[in-house]
Every structure is written in C-alpha cells, then in structure tokens.
Amino acid sequence: MKLTVVCPEPYEGAFANPMRGFRARWWQVDGSHPQNPRLSTVREYFPWNMVEPDAAAGVDAILAATEEKCPDLPGRNLRLIPRVFLESPQGGRDVIKRVWPADMTPDFASPEFLRRAERLIEKMGAAWNGDPRIAGIEMGLYGFWGEQHLFGNRYGLPPRMPQEIQRVLGDAFAAAFPDKQVMVRYGDDFLDYDFGFYWDSFALGTAMKEVPTFKARGDFWRRRMFSGETAYDYGDVRQTLGADPTDTVRTPYHRRWLIDWIRDMHASCIGWISRYDPTDPAVFAAADEAEVAFGYRFVADEFAYTADVAEDGAFSCRLTLCNVGSAPFYYEWPVTLSLLDPATGQPVFAARMQGDIRSVQPGDEYDHAARAYRVPPEPVTFTLDARLPDRLRGGAFLAAVSVDDPSCGRPALRLACRNYLRGGRHPLGVVRWGKEAALPPFDDLQADQTIHYQ
C-alpha cells in the first residue's frame, strides 16, 4: 500500500503540557496572582493532621483535603504532586510548627510513628493511586517539610533517615502506589527501591555533592521522575541561580546554569523557580528557553498515511516521534489516530495506534560545554492498520493524532508541532475516500487554554 509522507514543522515555543515544566504552588494558579499559562503541575504540602486528623479518619478525609487545597484540578487542566509532612521550622530551626494528629505523640523514633505511617500510606494509596489528578507522590512524612532529614539530633535520631524507617516507608509506598511515580529526597536512601527523586536544593553549587548519589542510581530516570525545587534561601544560590526566580530566568548565566542541570539530571519539573514575574514580557520570553528543556518534548519527525482510500477501505499510518526534551513521559497514555470531519473538526473515526509513549526517550550523557546530549534521542514509530467503516465512504477527512488522557479519553498531551487544532489534536494530512478537502488554518499551541480532563 502506497503511503503519502509528510514532515510536519516543529513548534518552537513553550506551551503547557501535563506533568512537566515550571512547577507551581497552588497560590500561583488560584487566580489571586498574575497567571502563567505555561503552568501545568502543582506541588502542594498537606499537613498530616489535615489528611488524617486521627486514626479513625478514612480515605474520604484525604479526598476532601485534596479538593479543599486544590479545587477543580481537572477543569483547570492541572495535575498535583502532594507531599504529606509533620513538622516545619518557623523563623529558624528552634521554633517548630507541628501538625501531628491529635492522638499521636510527636516522635519520629517511636514505634507508633511507624505503625501510623503504614496505615496512613495505605489510605493515601486508596485515595491517590488511581486518581487522574495526581501526577506523582513525594514521600515526605519524615523531617522538616518532609525533606527526610533532621537537624540537631532531634528525637535522638541521626541527621539522615535510619534504615529501619526507610524499610517501613519504602515497603508501604511501593505497595500503596503501584501505578504512580513515587519520589524520595536523597539519592543514597531507599537503595533497595525503584523510586524517583525530589532534589530540593536543585543545581545549587553547595549541593553538587548530591549529584554522584543520583548518578549512582543509573538510568532510573528512564522509569522514574526526577523533580525538586530551587532553594533561594540556601547555600550559594546567588552564584549559581541568582537572587530570585526572575533573576534566574532573566540573566543569561543563571538561565544557562538552570537549563544545563535540567538536561543533565533529566528533570521533569522544578518548583520555586516558577515564581518568576510572568507580567514582564522580556522575562516571560526568556523563560521559554528553560521551559522547553523540562521533561518530555515530542516532535513529529514524519507521518506516513493512506491519503487515497481504495474500495476495500484499507487504511494505514505511521507516526515517528522524537523526544527532544530531557525526560520521558512516565504513564501509558494512548496515541490516537482520528479522522476528523473537516467542517466541524470532530472525530468520525478513532483508533489507538500501536506503540508505547513511554518508550520515546530523550538523549543521554549531557555535555555541558557543547550543551547537547552525547547520545542523541532515538525516534520511535507508532503504527495503525485498519479498515474504515462503510459509513465513511464518499467522504474526505483530516487525519489527526493526539495523546489522550485515559481517565477521560480526551486529548491531553500535545506534540511540539505547528499542525494544531484548538482542543488538542494535530491534523497532519487529508484522507480522501471520494471527496476532496484541505487542511484548515492552524491554531497556536500556547494560546489554547481549552484543554481539560473533566
């Protein structure tokens, strides 16, 4: 069967896509501050006594806390990374805010902490493992802010998490979240578990000693998410990332430092840095360079398809994608071929293409001097062979591809492709089975704010 081959033009700018990019806190997206249309992922802290006020609280308390803190995530097209915590310092390390449940004694060293943690994690899994709003889970729980370290021999424990606590928490999270990305704070903790990481001193010079611990975990990033935040209140941040997020984005040296370490560490999303000023046109434009480096970025290298359908209705297509970003997409979302009515843009036929979006991997072995991966990304081809239904005979259609959220069946993840229609589909060619048609004018990816997963 002869196939028509097209090479779509890539989209060069930044745009919002699920579970990647500048990671926000809720106050940045709730309408109370200037809005940034690039934001797609929120990391939020949940006090333990909010998700479980006491031992009798059930899964409903976790679901209620999620909606209370982050209402209408699907309608806003946002995904959440929650972190449950117990303690945080207030104005220094001597005054501690504790958010332990009322029926627990604050003590990380106690058997009660481990027993209650196991039960809470089981409830968290029941609430969040199958929840499409949840992009991943930061393990948290232990230490200030859930960063899994202690200061000053508190509770008679060492600075880093003891092995027995790692075993209990690791087993519980692995069992509770088989379908979600689970991240822990340190590369040399949880050595027996396949978890990702949140580096909460991302790319600080004084924190570079942590890099070998992450690298020692091999190519975990091919399966597990790497995230974190840029800590503007710690170490030599002014020398590496600048004084604040706007300084990082605006200043070429700091921006390059950020991008190089996004690439090197295969980072999907980073927080705090997202608080740059989106109302400054020059800063907003400069942020494009960093935004396109985060996470996955799929380019359609080639689309080959049956442009003229024969009498028997046989149709085939091949879509070749290349990941020019820094990380994979970590969930098995379907790549869908749709035939659209040219008049309405609505699908009249749709089928899942063969292939796994998780297999479209980025390059590796980042060269900071060349600012490129020494090992380039390998393209991956998705295929479909189908027989079109007779009801389509005598028509003409737009062959469009999309990556759909399986929780709702709607287009959700967009390609970096100029061939784009508002709503999430990419029309790549015209299919004729008795009529003629033409590709419509394309819409702009960044400007489309209609995507949701309700």
C-alpha positions in Angstrom: 0.0 0.0 0.0 1.5 3.3 -1.1 1.7 5.9 1.8 2.0 9.6 1.5 4.8 11.0 3.7 4.7 14.4 5.4 7.3 16.0 7.7 5.4 18.4 10.0 7.0 21.7 11.0 8.0 21.7 14.7 6.5 24.3 17.1 9.4 26.3 18.6 7.8 28.0 21.6 6.9 26.8 25.1 3.4 25.6 26.0 1.7 23.8 28.9 1.8 20.0 28.9 0.9 17.6 31.7 3.4 16.7 34.4 6.4 18.8 33.2 7.8 22.3 33.3 7.9 25.1 35.9 6.1 23.5 38.9 3.7 25.8 40.8 2.3 26.1 44.3 -1.5 26.5 44.5 -1.5 30.2 45.2 0.2 30.7 41.8 -2.7 29.2 39.9 -5.8 30.0 42.0 -6.4 33.4 40.4 -5.1 35.5 43.3 -1.8 36.3 41.5 -0.8 37.0 37.9 -1.5 33.9 35.9 1.2 32.0 34.0 -0.4 30.0 31.1 2.6 27.6 31.0 2.0 26.0 34.4 0.6 22.5 34.3 1.8 20.9 37.6 1.3 21.8 41.2 3.2 20.5 44.2 1.4 21.1 47.5 2.2 20.4 51.1 -0.5 18.5 53.1 -0.3 18.5 56.9 -0.7 15.0 58.3 -3.4 16.3 60.6 -5.4 17.6 57.6 -5.4 14.3 55.7 -5.8 12.2 58.8 -7.0 14.2 61.9 -7.0 11.0 64.0 -6.6 7.2 63.5 -10.4 6.8 62.8 -10.2 9.1 59.7 -10.6 7.3 56.4 -9.9 7.8 52.8 -12.7 10.4 52.5 -10.6 12.7 54.7 -7.7 12.6 52.1 -10.0 13.2 49.2 -11.7 16.1 51.0 -8.3 17.6 51.8 -7.2 17.3 48.2 -10.3 19.2 46.9 -10.1 21.8 49.7 -6.5 22.6 49.0 -6.6 22.3 45.2 -10.2 22.6 43.9 -11.2 21.7 40.3 -7.8 20.4 39.1 -9.4 18.7 36.0 -11.2 21.9 35.0 -8.0 23.9 35.3 -6.0 21.2 33.5 -3.6 20.9 36.4 -2.0 17.8 38.0 -0.9 17.6 41.6 2.2 16.2 43.3 1.2 16.0 47.0 3.7 15.8 50.0 2.4 15.0 53.4 4.5 16.4 56.3 4.6 16.6 60.1 6.9 19.5 61.0 8.3 22.7 59.7 10.6 25.4 61.3 9.2 28.9 61.9 11.8 31.7 61.6 14.7 29.4 62.2 15.2 25.8 63.4 14.4 26.4 67.1 10.7 27.1 66.8 8.9 24.2 65.2 5.3 24.0 63.9 4.0 20.5 64.4 1.0 19.1 62.5 0.8 15.7 64.1 -2.6 14.2 64.5 -4.2 14.9 67.9 -4.0 11.3 69.0 -0.2 10.9 68.2 2.8 11.8 70.3 5.3 13.8 68.2 8.3 11.4 67.9 9.8 10.1 64.7 11.7 7.5 66.8 8.6 5.9 68.2 7.1 2.6 67.1 3.8 4.4 67.0 5.1 6.7 64.2 5.9 3.7 62.0 2.6 1.9 62.7 0.5 5.0 62.0 2.7 5.9 58.9 2.0 2.4 57.4 -1.8 2.8 57.9 -1.8 6.4 56.5 0.2 5.4 53.4 -2.3 2.6 52.8 -5.1 5.2 52.9 -3.1 7.6 50.7 -2.8 4.8 48.1 -6.5 4.1 48.2 -7.2 7.8 47.6 -4.5 8.8 45.2 -3.1 5.8 43.3 -6.0 5.7 40.9 -6.7 9.4 40.9 -6.0 11.0 37.5 -5.4 14.4 39.2 -2.2 13.0 40.8 1.0 13.3 38.8 3.2 11.6 41.4 3.8 11.4 45.1 6.6 12.9 47.1 7.1 10.6 50.0 7.7 13.3 52.6 6.5 12.5 56.1 9.9 12.4 57.8 11.8 15.6 59.0 11.2 19.3 58.4 8.9 19.9 55.4 9.0 16.1 54.7 12.6 16.6 53.3 13.6 13.3 55.1 16.4 14.7 57.3 16.6 16.0 60.8 18.7 18.8 62.4 20.4 18.7 65.8 19.9 15.1 66.9 16.2 15.7 67.3 14.3 12.7 68.8 17.7 11.0 69.4 17.9 10.2 65.7 20.8 10.8 63.2 20.5 13.6 60.6 19.5 11.1 57.9 16.7 8.6 58.0 17.6 5.3 59.7 17.5 2.1 57.6 14.5 0.6 59.6 12.4 3.7 58.9 13.4 3.5 55.2 12.3 -0.1 55.0 8.9 0.5 56.5 8.2 3.6 54.4 9.7 2.1 51.3 7.6 -1.1 51.5 4.4 0.8 52.3 4.8 3.3 49.4 5.7 0.6 46.9 2.6 -1.4 47.9 0.3 1.6 48.0 1.3 3.3 44.7 2.0 0.6 42.0 0.6 3.0 39.4 2.1 6.3 40.4 5.5 7.9 40.4 6.9 7.9 43.9 9.8 10.2 44.7 12.2 10.4 47.7 14.6 13.2 48.8 18.1 11.6 48.7 19.9 9.6 46.1 21.6 7.4 48.6 18.5 6.5 50.6 16.0 3.7 49.7 18.7 1.9 47.8 16.5 -1.3 47.5 13.6 0.6 45.9 12.8 1.9 42.4 11.8 5.4 43.3 12.4 8.8 41.7 13.7 11.8 43.5 12.9 15.4 44.5 16.2 17.4 44.8 15.1 20.3 47.0 18.4 22.1 46.6 18.3 21.8 42.8 21.5 22.9 41.0 23.0 24.8 44.0 26.8 24.7 43.9 26.9 23.7 47.6 24.5 20.8 46.8 26.5 19.4 43.9 27.9 16.8 46.3 24.5 15.1 45.9 24.8 14.6 42.1 27.0 11.5 42.3 24.4 9.9 44.6 21.7 10.4 42.0 24.0 9.3 39.1 24.9 6.1 41.1 21.3 5.0 40.6 21.9 4.5 36.9 19.2 5.2 34.4 16.4 5.3 36.9 15.1 8.4 35.1 14.0 6.3 32.2 11.3 4.9 34.5 11.1 7.3 37.5 10.5 11.0 37.7 13.2 13.5 38.8 11.8 16.7 40.3 12.7 19.2 43.1 13.0 22.9 43.7 15.5 25.8 43.5 16.1 26.8 47.1 16.6 30.6 47.1 17.3 30.7 50.8 20.1 28.3 51.0 23.9 27.9 50.2 25.5 29.7 47.2 22.3 30.2 45.3 23.2 33.8 44.3 26.3 32.5 42.5 24.6 29.7 40.6 20.9 30.6 40.2 20.8 34.2 41.2 18.9 36.2 43.8 15.3 35.1 42.9 13.4 33.3 40.2 13.1 36.4 38.0 16.9 36.9 38.2 17.4 33.2 37.2 15.2 33.5 34.1 16.3 37.0 33.1 20.1 36.6 33.5 21.8 34.5 30.7 24.4 33.0 33.0 21.9 31.8 35.6 19.4 30.7 33.0 22.1 28.6 31.3 23.1 27.0 34.6 19.4 26.1 35.2 19.0 24.6 31.8 22.2 22.6 31.8 21.2 20.9 35.0 17.6 20.3 33.8 19.2 18.5 30.9 21.9 16.7 32.9 19.5 15.4 35.6 16.7 14.6 33.2 14.4 16.8 35.3 10.6 16.7 34.6 9.6 19.7 36.7 11.1 22.1 39.2 9.4 24.4 41.7 10.1 27.8 43.3 11.8 28.9 40.0 8.2 29.1 38.7 7.7 32.3 40.7 9.4 34.5 38.1 7.4 37.5 37.0 5.1 36.5 34.1 3.9 40.0 33.6 7.3 41.2 32.4 7.4 40.5 28.6 11.1 40.2 28.5 11.2 37.7 31.4 8.3 35.7 30.1 10.0 35.4 26.7 13.3 34.4 28.3 11.6 31.7 30.3 10.7 29.9 27.0 14.3 28.7 26.7 14.1 27.0 30.1 10.5 25.8 29.7 11.3 23.8 26.5 14.1 22.0 28.3 12.0 20.5 31.0 10.6 16.9 30.8 9.5 15.5 27.5 9.0 17.3 24.3 7.8 15.2 21.4 8.4 16.3 17.8 6.7 14.6 14.9 9.5 13.7 12.6 7.4 12.0 10.0 3.8 11.0 9.3 3.1 8.4 6.5 -0.5 7.6 5.7 -3.0 6.4 3.2 -4.1 9.6 1.5 -6.4 8.0 -1.1 -8.5 5.1 0.3 -9.2 2.2 -2.0 -12.5 0.4 -2.5 -11.9 -2.0 0.3 -11.4 0.8 2.9 -7.9 -0.3 3.9 -6.1 2.5 5.8 -2.6 2.6 7.3 -0.5 5.2 9.0 2.9 5.5 10.6 3.8 8.3 13.1 7.5 8.8 14.0 8.1 10.8 17.2 11.4 12.1 18.7 11.8 13.3 22.2 14.0 16.4 22.1 13.3 17.2 25.8 15.1 15.9 28.9 12.9 13.2 30.4 10.3 10.6 29.3 6.6 10.8 29.8 6.0 8.2 32.6 2.4 7.0 32.1 0.9 4.7 29.4 -1.3 7.2 27.6 -2.6 6.1 24.2 -1.5 7.7 21.0 -4.7 8.0 18.9 -5.3 8.5 15.2 -8.6 10.3 14.5 -10.3 11.1 11.2 -12.0 14.5 11.6 -14.9 16.0 9.8 -13.4 19.0 8.0 -16.5 21.1 8.6 -16.7 20.5 12.4 -13.3 19.3 13.4 -15.0 16.5 15.3 -13.8 12.8 15.1 -15.9 10.4 13.0 -13.4 7.6 13.4 -10.7 6.9 16.0 -8.3 4.1 16.8 -5.4 3.6 19.1 -2.0 3.3 17.4 0.4 0.5 18.3 3.3 1.7 20.5 4.0 3.0 24.0 4.6 6.7 24.6 6.8 5.8 27.5 9.3 4.3 25.0 10.0 7.7 23.4 13.1 8.5 25.4 15.3 11.6 25.4 19.1 11.7 24.8 21.6 11.0 27.4 25.1 11.9 28.7 24.7 15.6 28.7 27.8 17.6 27.6 27.8 21.0 29.4 30.3 22.5 27.0 28.5 21.5 23.9 25.1 22.0 25.5 23.8 18.8 23.9 23.4 15.1 24.7 26.3 12.9 23.5 23.8 10.1 23.0 21.0 11.6 20.8 17.4 10.5 21.2 16.2 7.7 19.0 12.9 8.1 17.1 10.1 5.7 17.8 7.4 4.8 15.3 3.7 4.2 16.1 1.6 2.3 13.6 -2.0 1.7 12.7 -3.6 -0.7 10.1 -7.3 -0.5 9.9 -10.3 -0.9 7.7 -12.5 2.1 7.6 -16.3 1.6 8.2 -18.6 1.9 5.1 -20.3 4.9 6.7 -17.3 7.0 5.8 -17.3 6.0 2.1 -17.7 9.0 -0.2 -16.1 11.5 2.3 -12.9 13.3 3.0 -11.3 13.7 6.4 -8.5 15.2 8.3 -6.0 12.6 9.7 -5.1 13.9 13.2 -3.1 12.4 16.0 -3.4 13.0 19.7 -2.2 11.7 23.0 -5.2 11.1 25.2 -5.7 11.0 29.0 -7.2 7.6 29.6 -9.2 8.8 32.5 -11.5 10.8 30.2 -10.5 9.9 26.7 -9.8 13.5 25.8 -6.6 14.8 24.0 -4.3 16.0 26.8 -0.6 15.8 25.9 0.3 17.9 22.9 3.2 17.5 20.4 5.6 20.3 19.6 4.0 20.6 16.2 2.6 23.6 14.3 -0.1 21.5 12.8 -2.6 22.0 15.7 -6.3 22.5 16.2 -7.8 24.0 19.4 -8.7 21.2 21.7 -5.6 19.1 21.5 -5.4 17.3 18.1 -2.8 17.6 15.4 -4.1 17.4 11.8 -1.3 16.0 9.7 -2.9 15.1 6.4 -6.1 14.8 4.3 -7.7 11.4 3.7 -9.9 11.1 0.6 -12.5 8.4 0.0 -14.5 10.0 -2.7 -14.2 13.7 -1.9 -11.5 16.4 -1.7 -10.6 18.6 1.4 -7.8 20.7 2.6 -6.0 21.2 5.9 -7.6 24.1 7.9 -5.7 27.1 9.3 -3.8 26.0 12.4 -4.3 27.3 15.9 -1.5 28.3 18.3 -0.4 25.8 20.9 0.5 28.2 23.6 -2.7 30.3 23.2 -5.0 27.3 23.6 -6.4 27.3 27.1 -9.3 25.0 26.4 -7.7 21.7 27.4 -9.1 19.9 30.5 -9.7 16.4 31.7 -13.2 16.5 33.3 
